[in-house]
């Protein structure tokens, strides 16, 4: 379940330094968050889709690792990002 190009471009534009900045931690976390939201809505409709559930857990783990890295490197950027994405920590 990949994101649409239009949605991905909007996220990159909002969280990245420029339109081609897809590698920064903030952009990666925002993209993972969007994919997690989409998988969550999918699993609410299809509760027996165990492959999607496993994928969701993998994405949550990746996001958690990236957030831990960002928190250790730049606490202010971390706090700003979780506030913008509506994540609780």
Contact map, one row per residue, 1 for C-alpha under 8 A:
11100000000000000000000000000000001000000000000000000000000000000000000000000000000000000
11110000000000000000000000000000001000000000000000000000000000000000000000000000000000000
11111011000000000000000000000000001000000000000000000000000000000000000000000000000000000
01111111000000000000000000000000000000000000000000000000000000000000000000000000000000000
00111111100000000000000000000000000000000000000000000000000000000000000000000000000000000
00011111110000000000000000000000000000000000000000000000000000000000000000000000000000000
00111111111000000000000000000000000000000000000000000000000000000000000000000000000000000
00111111111100000000000000000010000000000000000000000000000000000000000000000000000000000
00001111111110000010000000000000000000000000000000000000000000000000000000000000000000000
00000111111111000000000000000000000000000000000000000000000000000000000000000000000000000
00000011111111110000000000100110000000000000000000000000000000000000000000000000000000000
00000001111111110111110000100000000000000000000000000000000000000000000000000000000000000
00000000111111111110000000000000000000000000000000000000000000000000000000000000000000000
00000000011111110000000000000000000000000000000000000000000000000000000000000000000000000
00000000001111111000000001100100000000000000000000000000000000000000000000000000000000000
00000000001111111111110101100000000000000000000000000000000000000000000000000000000000000
00000000000010111110100000000000000000000000000000000000000000000000000000000000000000000
00000000000110011111100000000000000000000000000000000000000000000000000000000000000000000
00000000100110011111110000000000000000000000000000000000000000000000000000000000000000000
00000000000100010111110000000000000000000000000000000000000000000000000000000000000000000
00000000000100011111111100100000000000000000000000000000000000000000000000000000000000000
00000000000100010011111100110000000000000000000000000000000000000000000000000000000000000
00000000000000000000111110110000000000000000000000000000000000000000000000000000000000000
00000000000000010000111111110000000000000000000000000000000000000000000000000000000000000
00000000000000000000001111111000000000000000000000000000000000000110010000000000000000000
00000000000000110000000111111100000000000000000000000000000000000000000000000000100000000
00000000001100110000111111111110000000000000000000000000000000000000000000000000000000000
00000000000000000000011111111111000000000000000000000000000000000000000000000000000000000
00000000000000000000000011111111100000000000000000000000000000100110000000000000000000000
00000000001000100000000001111111110000000000000000000000000000000000000000000000000010000
00000001001000000000000000111111111000000000000000000000000000000000000000000000000000000
00000000000000000000000000011111111100000000000000000000001100100000000000000000000000000
00000000000000000000000000001111111110000000000000000000000000100000000000000000000010000
00000000000000000000000000000111111111000000000000000000000000000000000000000000000000000
11100000000000000000000000000011111111100000000000000000000000000000000000000000000000000
00000000000000000000000000000001111111110000000000000001001100000000000000000000000000000
00000000000000000000000000000000111111111000000000000000000000000000000000000000000000000
00000000000000000000000000000000011111111100000000000000000000000000000000000000000000000
00000000000000000000000000000000001111111110000000011001000000000000000000000000000000000
00000000000000000000000000000000000111111111000000000001000000000000000000000000000000000
00000000000000000000000000000000000011111111100000000000000000000000000000000000000000000
00000000000000000000000000000000000001111111110000000000000000000000000000000000000000000
00000000000000000000000000000000000000111111111110011000000000000000000000000000000000000
00000000000000000000000000000000000000011111111000000000000000000000000000000000000000000
00000000000000000000000000000000000000001111111000000000000000000000000000000000000000000
00000000000000000000000000000000000000000111111110000000000000000000000000000000000000000
00000000000000000000000000000000000000000011111111000000000000000000000000000000000000000
00000000000000000000000000000000000000000010011111000000000000000000000000000000000000000
00000000000000000000000000000000000000000010011111111000000000000000000000000000000000000
00000000000000000000000000000000000000000000001111111100000000000000000000000000000000000
00000000000000000000000000000000000000000000000011111110000000000000000000000000000000000
00000000000000000000000000000000000000100010000011111111000000000000000000000000000000000
00000000000000000000000000000000000000100010000011111111100000000000000000000000000000000
00000000000000000000000000000000000000000000000001111111110000000000000000000000000000000
00000000000000000000000000000000000000000000000000111111111000000000000000000000000000000
00000000000000000000000000000000000100110000000000011111111100000000000000000000000000000
00000000000000000000000000000000000000000000000000001111111110000000000000000000000000000
00000000000000000000000000000000000000000000000000000111111111000000000000000000000000000
00000000000000000000000000000001000100000000000000000011111111100000000000000000000000000
00000000000000000000000000000001000100000000000000000001111111110000000000000000000000000
00000000000000000000000000000000000000000000000000000000111111111000000000000000000000000
00000000000000000000000000000000000000000000000000000000011111111100000000000000000000000
00000000000000000000000000001001100000000000000000000000001111111110000000000000000000000
00000000000000000000000000000000000000000000000000000000000111111111000000000000000000000
00000000000000000000000000000000000000000000000000000000000011111111100000000000000000000
00000000000000000000000010001000000000000000000000000000000001111111110000000000000000000
00000000000000000000000010001000000000000000000000000000000000111111111000000100000000000
00000000000000000000000000000000000000000000000000000000000000011111111100000000000000000
00000000000000000000000000000000000000000000000000000000000000001111111110000000000000000
00000000000000000000000010000000000000000000000000000000000000000111111111101100000000000
00000000000000000000000000000000000000000000000000000000000000000011111111101110000000000
00000000000000000000000000000000000000000000000000000000000000000001111111100000000000000
00000000000000000000000000000000000000000000000000000000000000000000111111100000000000000
00000000000000000000000000000000000000000000000000000000000000000000011111111100000000000
00000000000000000000000000000000000000000000000000000000000000000000011111111110000000000
00000000000000000000000000000000000000000000000000000000000000000000000001111111000000000
00000000000000000000000000000000000000000000000000000000000000000000011001111111100000000
00000000000000000000000000000000000000000000000000000000000000000010011001111111110000000
00000000000000000000000000000000000000000000000000000000000000000000001000111111111000000
00000000000000000000000000000000000000000000000000000000000000000000000000011111111100000
00000000000000000000000001000000000000000000000000000000000000000000000000001111111110000
00000000000000000000000000000000000000000000000000000000000000000000000000000111111111111
00000000000000000000000000000000000000000000000000000000000000000000000000000011111111100
00000000000000000000000000000000000000000000000000000000000000000000000000000001111111100
00000000000000000000000000000100100000000000000000000000000000000000000000000000111111100
00000000000000000000000000000000000000000000000000000000000000000000000000000000011111110
00000000000000000000000000000000000000000000000000000000000000000000000000000000011111111
00000000000000000000000000000000000000000000000000000000000000000000000000000000010001111
00000000000000000000000000000000000000000000000000000000000000000000000000000000010000111
